[in-house]
Amino acid sequence: MLTDRAPIVSARLGHEDSHTLERYLATGGYEGLRKALSMTPEQVHEEVNAASLLGRGGAGFPAGRKWSMLRKASTTYLVVNGDESEPATFKDHLLIERDPHQIVEGTIITAYAIGAAQAFIFCRGEFALGLERLTQAVNDAYAHGALGPSILGSDFSLDLVVHPGAGAYICGEETALLESLEGKRGFPRIKPPYFPAAIGLYGEPTVVNNVETMSNIPWIVRNGGAAFAALGQGSSTGTRLFALSGHVERPGWYETEMSKTTFRDLIYDPKLGGGVRRGRALKAFIPGGVSAPWFFPEHLDMGLDQDAVGKAGSMLGSGSVVVMDETTCAVRAAWRISRFFHRESCGQCTPCREGAGWIDKILRRIEDGLGREEDLDLLLDACDNIAPGLTWPPRQTTICVLGPSIPSSIVSGIHQFRDEFLLHVKEGGCPMPPDEVRHV
Amino acid sequence: MSETTGTGELTVTINGKQVVAEPGELIIDVAERSGVYIPRFCYHPRMKPVGMCRMCLVEVSSPRGPSLQPACFVPVADGQEVNTDVDGARKAQEGVLEFLLLNHPLDCPVCDKGGECPLQDQAMSHGPGESRFIEEKRHWAKPIVLGPLTLLDRERCIQCARCTRFAEEIAGEPLIDFFSRGDAIEVATFPDRPFSSYFSGNTVQICPVGALTSAPYRFKSRPWDLEQVETTCTFCGVGCRIVAQSSAGKAVRFLGVDSDPVNHSWLCDRGRYGFEAIHATDRLREPMLRRDGELSPASWNEALREVGAGLRQGLSSQGPTSIGIIGGARLPNEDQYAWSKLARAVIGTDNVDAQLGDGLPAEFVASLPQATIDDACAAKAVILLAGDLHEELPVLHLRLRAAAAHHGLLLVDCSPVPTALSEVAVALAPARPGEAAALMAALVASDDEVPEVPGVSAAAVSAARTVLSGLTGEEIVVVVGRTSVAERPDSLAAAAAALAKGLPGVRFLPALRRANVRGAIDMGLAPGMLPGRVSLDGAREWFESQWGSLPSGRGLDTRAMLEAASAGTLRALVLLGADPLADFPDRELATRALERIPFLVALDTLPSASAQLADVVLPAAGFGERGGTTTNLEGRVTRLAQKVVPPGVARPDWVIAVEIAERLGVDLGFDHLEGIWEEIEQVAPAHRGATVSAVYGQPGDGVVVPVAAVGLPRLAPARLDPMATPGIDSVITQGAPMFAGAAAVGSGGVEESEVIEEGGAAPAELPTESVTPSGPPRPSPLAFDADSWPVPAPPVPDAYSFRLVTRRSLYDHGTLVQASPSLAPLAPSQELRVRPRELDKLGVADGDRVRVRSARGELVLPVAADEAVPAGVALIGLNLAPVDQPGATALLDSDEAAQPVRIETVEG
């Protein structure tokens, strides 16, 4: 059931001036920071552990645990990942544009907890307004005494730099982000070392956290980790900002309590998605971003719960739910997603660089009616050469996980809608209606 | 072959076979050692692994079950199980190869790489056999000109980053990089910054496909039409091991061989593409005699008779001291020895000098406590007191750069003008020209008595001292070379002596630029020196017992010979591949001397400016046209091999020496190269133990002399890695066999030669004494005497003067570069570089033309503002003027401690 409770990260978004320092201060802004500075870093860390806040960037790794993995060193960096660039994912965009101070405050508190004296927010370069507001927020925070030397009169000092990305999706991958931040080409780093917490920015131990993760921190410190953990259930605690898009009546962002809300609530509840458009039947939906395997109507009653979704063979990922109604062409959907990965492959390692383009071309050919029956097995085998075994979570022949993200939509599509794929081949073209473009 | 050496600390199982390995070793290397080849593209044994191409995926056990891991990136772990040939690994490898070939044009029949292509080879050995790709391939315009010598076919490129990584990691010149992303990624240069690295050819050599081609070799041959021999490059003193490849009797390509102590498979472009000079159209093909003032062709008989007559006339009129021999640094050791013996034992003159006043004193070089290149790279600190190694000895620059940039070598650059190595140096203390000794004395002075060094800031001296503090002499190597020909070499010798005194145990690596000048000094082509690093006087008895008579006293060096010639006391002069007009740092003196000398003989490969003044010109066989051995700057003797025939009737220099001796009525006793080496080993004290079998039977790395001090080298096991130097192995397997005697790279030969199995530099067992016990004792090679190199008087200060520093360019107007069509246009134009502040004081702007004036002469040339040039110094390029025009040497007086010059504005 959908729970009726005050939102955490989107609390201010209703205000027209939610991005300003004035509004922020008027709504409890920087109180979390004040409280944190009255605590020891360890106590702050403990609150976040108690909240069992899962990282909101996609992998869902507990934030507190990530902080604990830091290698002891004289220099530690905090990097906030705001390079949100995936189709259908727009929750960080919202937070950056509409509540930048919340991110800044979360960043300062986190830096305090992990002992970083320098932090960076890597913000997607295309977020023109977001960059402007985030930069303004950082400047305001300096003026307010919340950044710079002796923050709010304490012994703690921090510098925070907003760094605009240069237009590559891959820089959302944390090691590519670090390379880019260092001024290098955005190639993901090869593992080992496995975690930036050991060797991160400029070779120093680094925590990389997502914008939404940071946005939760001030609330957790103000209200205590236990209050956060009381929301949701199991390991999926707190609330989460979901980006709902596709064939629903009310696409948009919704902050709901994790786990207790179901996909059916999110898509059909009149206060949320409001149902599939034009009352059509649901064909499939993507539960957590375009790299996640698809779900189907039988999954509707599953909670928005990280473990449950994972156990069912997909992921909650970036919290983007894409709805596909019965008129959706599975081939076209898979092709669109593959084309995205093709264009965004960094080109560093062979399977993804070459495989993504090949898969894009094959799907396009099938959609155009030039497919062959053996193309289905070919597609699956090409995918298998990027993600051996086509398991979930995937194994990989590549350096990073962009490559193994490619097969999800193809495997889902071919397994669930094999006949539809074959119909393209048999009929020499797409049997589904053309896209309905929604004009707002 | 045996795969384990027993020093390992962990055991891994590779394809079911247990292998001992050391921690940190990569799976790919350990597998290779155990005879298991794992396919690869991006991995190169001389570069850091990046794991990009994914070709080397193998199944590796882990606590969470087996997973696919890149063997080039993952180090071995104890108890690890690696399977390279199971279904999972094979499928991954086939998958990667299929991916790589999707957009590859498969134009092997017209591709230079076809037949020696790792992509082709591994597609056969590890690929799926056929492609399932029916879409249209990616297309690119091609070829792209990356730089003056390098072209790129982007369709063939497999994005392994070997080239870009080489440029950044090894050369330190990141002029090429990836642009764009995904499958649109391409290797490209930055706008207006061509790939003009001196090391560009290495990227072509290690490219695992036909994407990179070189202008000089492009479309010249197919691998199966090539023949090759392993030999040593003699374009500078580093002595890089190469294979010389020929097709239809023409040298068409040189490739670097991975010689561990020397060049790690890298070459500079001058060496790599210098093969073009072998087939220069103006090569001397037949002897020439001056008749009625004109040089005209003659037979060998006529020419040699003329030489004999000319020398005899000199001998009879003014005795042996009226005859001189200049040059010989380009000759192989054997030829040098023959000429050394001809001069001393037949003609009776000690007027021999292989150096043209542009090197270091021969006694100094011969006696220095020596370090090898490896010693320098492995030292804690290196003091650099030399010219710009990037220009003079490029691969030594690479070795030192890698050591400093990646392996913690502390480099102190004391060269008078910062060099290309300065950027990786931890301290910069440019010595004032002519006064290096004062700086070195300050570096090693005790803390409480550090003297002030004229022209060097106290901060710079202190920074350099800090680097060296706490280090013992044994931990320091000094790379000492002729910093500039505008200062006298004795100040450098005094500088080295100061270091030797202040840092007991310090060793020296002489940065000798000319190819075999080390060999020339070792063979006694220097006044007062005899073969084997001994002095004429010190070894007189021994050599008289070996050679017969010797000149009565020390002879003249090049400068003194030229002075004697211009004074009319020298009657005959032989130029052994020397061109004093172009190279002697006092053009005016050289001109006077060669115009005045009554009888001038030139042995050369090309008609140099000096040779054109000769009475007799004798055509010599050049590089690649004759065998023998050469000695690099560290004293390493390696084999030279013949690959092509000399043009016309040109002959090796040693044969000409034998012939001339015969015309003088003496049989030198040589009829084959090994015979000469046999005599060298027996006669030359430093070469004792470097037997014919050790030197001639030795493939690869050669023998460092004196053998008694360092021992014979241990031979490295053959490499299994055909991807490291693709063009070499393929010719071994499909081209013509290697030159008989020169063992093939990687196989053969090894068993037959004398291999010291363990312990590396074990002292060689010296052969039993072959001289009768009653004869004179064999002298020892010269020992370094720091007291024999006094500090010369400093230059007289002159407030209005700049001190001139000359700098060489890799590409210049020298004969060999200009005889290589691809390299000739790359020589930069001549300019003067001065600190911007000093230009302001002169009222001269960057780019203006100025007049540089010295007591000797003047030059008008453009001036460039250069912040790196120290105050009071004017930097000028050497050998950058066209041959018929005066260059920097026109300003030089070789007797100046540091050449003073004035800079004047030019009207209009």
Interface residues (C-beta under 8 A of the other chain):
Chain A: A168 I170 R185 G186 I190 H342 R343 E344 S345 C346 G347 Q348 C349 T350 P351 R353 E354 G355 A356 G357 W358 K361 I362 R365 L378 D384 N385 I386 P388 R395 Q396 T397 T398 I399
Chain B: V50 G51 M52 C53 R54 M55 L57 S67 L68 P70 F73 G88 K91 A92 G95 V96 E98 F99 L100 L102 N103 R132 F133 E135 E136 R138 I158 Q159 D177 F178 S180 R181 G182 D183 A184 I185
